[in-house]
Amino acid sequence: MKAVLGRDDLAEAAAAGAKAAGTPFERVDVKPVHKASKGFVNDSAVDVSEIAIVTLLQAVAFGKPVVLLPVTALGRFQHQTLVTRKDLPVTAVEGRTVGVRSWSQTTCVWVRGFLTEQYGVDLREVDWIAYEDGHIREYTDPSWVRRAPAGAKLPQDFLDGRVDFGIMGNDLPKGDDTIHPVIENAHDVATEWSARKGFVPVNHVIAVSEAAAREHAGAVCAMYDAMATVAETGGGKGPVPLNPVGFDALRGPLTQASAFAAEQGVLPAPVDYDDLVARSCDALGVPPSRLGG
């Protein structure tokens, strides 16, 4: 099986699990890891892939043959990723420009959800600018989101003042001390949000092509076991685990992300979590309890 996994520890665990099951394993190196998603969901370019949860939800909504393997590859707080260089409060995003790499980017879906849920922001009153397409070929952005000019890049437009705010995780420009989170005490707010919700706003999980799940079910389950041990060990400290593992542990974040995404025009309708579980179990031929459900 071919796999794209951004974390070395998860990749080593997956390789060990596949080997124990007698299945050849090849790690395909793609950096940054999200660049592998288009080929995975649209063309089954690899068998196993680290994938943003909104991309997974979109893939299911648009009938792509991929299933969830409930291991978190990246869980983190997200409130700090809405940034500005201006002295503006969070509610000032209405009527101003906010740049996002992609409208369907998972970090952006979380942050827009926080804006509506916690701060009463009307997303349609914001001048949204998206710089890239999403990963699903059939998806198009809502009509009220405009596209940046060809060749433009969000980090540079943000530094040059062409956008007032940006939602940026790993794309955040380094070394500029004028950049600051818009949400005051963002870490404390994020910690409180997660404690209240009972889960962290997960970013990346593991997905498997349906064909590989059916053909190599034993190896996929062995890979799950090995990766689950690694993810749980490195879960970090906080009110809830940063790297939840298993169907039960991922129900909260995936259900919430699905609701936010549907509200924002990223999904045609919320994806039912029990359907995700059923799809995985059907492809692998196992009960939910085999994968932490």
N, C-alpha and C positions, 0 to 999 in steps of 0.2 A: 504494500500500500504506500502511496505517496501522501505526504503530509506537510502542511505549512503551519508551523507553530513558532510564535515569536519568542517564547521563553525557553531558554536552554534546558532548565530543569524539567519542564513539562515534555519537551521533545525527547529527552533522555528516558524519561519514564515511559512515554508512549512506545519508544523503540524497544525497551525492555519487555513491555507487555506483549507487543506483537511477536517478538522473538520467542517468548515463552509459549505462545500459542502456535508457533511454527509458521508464522506468516512473514515474508520479507517486508522490510520497512525502509523507506527512503525519505529523508527530510529534504524538502525543497526550500531553499533559502530565498525569501522575498522580504525586502526591507523598504519602507515600513510594512508591517505585516498586513495592514488593511488593503494594500495594493493587490493582494491575492484574491480578494473577495469576488471581484467581477468574474474572473475565470472560473472560480469554484462554483458560484451559484448559477451562472448562465451556461457554462460549458462543461461542468464536471472535470475541470482541468486537473484537480487533485482529489484524493479520496477523503481526506480529513483536513479540516482547516480551522484555525482560530478565526472567529468571526464576530463582528459587532452585533449586539443583540437586535438592534433595529434592522440590520441587514437580514438576519435570520427571520425575523417576523415578516419582513417584506417578501422574502423568498417563499415562505409558506403561503402568504396571501396571494402571490402571483403563480402558485402552482409549481414552484421549482422542486426537484427531487432531492431535497436535503432534509436531514433530521437532526434534532438536538441531542448532543451527548452532554449531560448536565454537569459540566466542570467549568468553573470560572477561571479564565485566563487573566483577566484584568478587572479588578473591582477597585473603585476609588471614589472619594468624595468629588462632587462636580461643581459645587456652588462657586468656587474660586475661579472658574474658567470664563466667567463673564467679566471682561476687563475693559478699562478705559484709560486714557491719559488726561481726562478732564475731571473737573470737580462737579460731578453730577450724581444724583441719587439714583437708586435702581428704578424708581418709578418714572424717571426722565427718559427711559428708552422709547416711550410713546412719542411719535412725531420725529424721531431721530433715526439715523442710519445705524444698523447693526449688521456686521459682516459675519458670515458663516462659511466654512469650507464647502459644505454640502448641506442642503436643507434636511436630508435624511441622516446626517451624521448623528450617531448615538449621543455623544456629549451634548450636541445642540438640542436634541429632543428632550433630554433631561432638563437642561437649563430653561428652555421655553416652558416646560411643565412647572418648574419652580416659579417662574415669573407669573404665570396665571394663578397657580394654586396659592402661593404665599404672598404675592404682592398685588394681585388684582389687575395685572397688565392685560390689555386687550391686544393680542398679537397682531390683529389686522390694522392696528393704528401705528405699527412700527414699520419703518422703511427697511425691509430685509433685503440683503444682497448676498446671493450665493455665488460661489466661485467655481464649483465643480458639479458634475452630474453625480447622482447616487450610483449604487452598484447594480441595481436591477434595471435591465434594459427597457422594460415595459413601463417603468415609472416616470412620471413627469411632475415637476414641482407645482404647487398651487399657483393660480393666476396672480395672486397678490404678493408673490416673491419674484424679484427681478434678478436678472443674471448680470454679473460683472462683465466688463468688456473683455474680449479675447486677450489672453496673455497677462491679465491682471492677477496679482497675488494678494491674498488677504493680509499676510503679515506686513507687506510693504505699504499697502493702502492704509492700514491701521497706523503705521508709524508716520506716514505722510499726512495724516489727518483727513483722508478722504472718507473714512467711516468714523463715527463717534464711539462706537463700541465694537468689540469683537468677542466671539465665543471661540476660545482657542485652548487646546490642551497641549499636546506635544508641539504644536505649531507656534506657540507663544514665543515672540522674539526675546532673546536673552540679552542681559547686560544693560537694560534701560530701566533705571530706577523710577522713572515717571509713570511706568505701567503699574496699575494696581487693580485689585478686584473691586467690582462695583458694589457687591454685597458686603456691607460692613461685618467684620468678625466672621468671615465666610466659613472658616473651619468650625467655629462653634455652632453656627447656624446649620451647617451640614451634619454635624454630629447629632444635634438635637433632632433634625429631620429624620435621620436614620434610626435613632432610638425610638422615635414616635411611630415610624412606619414598621420597624422590625427588620429592616434590610438595608443594605448599601445600594446605591444606584450603579449596578453592575454595568460594565462597558463591553467586555469581550467574553464569549464562551467558546466551547468547542462544538463543531458540527461535522456531520459525516454524510457523504453522498448516500442516497437510499440504496443504490446498487451495491456499494461497498458494504453497507450495513447488512444487507441480505447475504452477500457472498462470504463475508468474513466476520460473521456475528461473534464467534468465539474470540477472535483477535480484538475486535472492537471492545467487547466487554472486559477483556484483560487489560487493554489500554486504559479504559475507564478506571479500573481498580488502581492501576499504577499512578495515573495522573491525579486521582482523587486524594491519594495519600500525600502526594507532594503539595497539592493546592491547600489542603486542610492544615498541613504543617506550617505553611507560610501565610497563614490567614491574617496576620497582623493583630494589633490591639485596637479596641474600640467597643462601642455599644453593641455592635453586631459584626459577624465575620466579614472580612473584606473579600474573601474568596469562597463563597458558598458553593457547596457540592451536593448534588443529588436533586431529584425532582422536587421534593418537598421544600428544600432550601431555596430553590430558584423560582418558586411560584410567585412570591411577592414581587421581586424586581421585574420579572418578565410580564406579569399581569399589569403592573403600573406603567411600564414602558409602552406596552401595547395600547393602553388607554390614552396616554399622552400622545402617542404617534397618530392615533386615529383622530383625535381632536385637532391635530395640526395638519391634517391632510397628507400625512406620510403613509398611512394605511387606508384602504377603502372602508374598513371596519376593524374593530378590535379583533385580534387573533385569540381564540379561546385556548387557554393554557392546557386544559385537559386534552384538546386536540393535538397539541404538540407532544404531550406524553404518549398518547395513543399511537401517533405516527412512529415515534421512536420504538416503542415496544413491539408494534407490528413488524417493522423492518428487521428488528433484532431477534424477534421470537422469544421475548422474555416478558415477565410481569413487571409492573412499575417498581415493585420492591427490590428488584435486581439492581436498579439504578437509583436507589435512595428515595423511593416513593412509597 
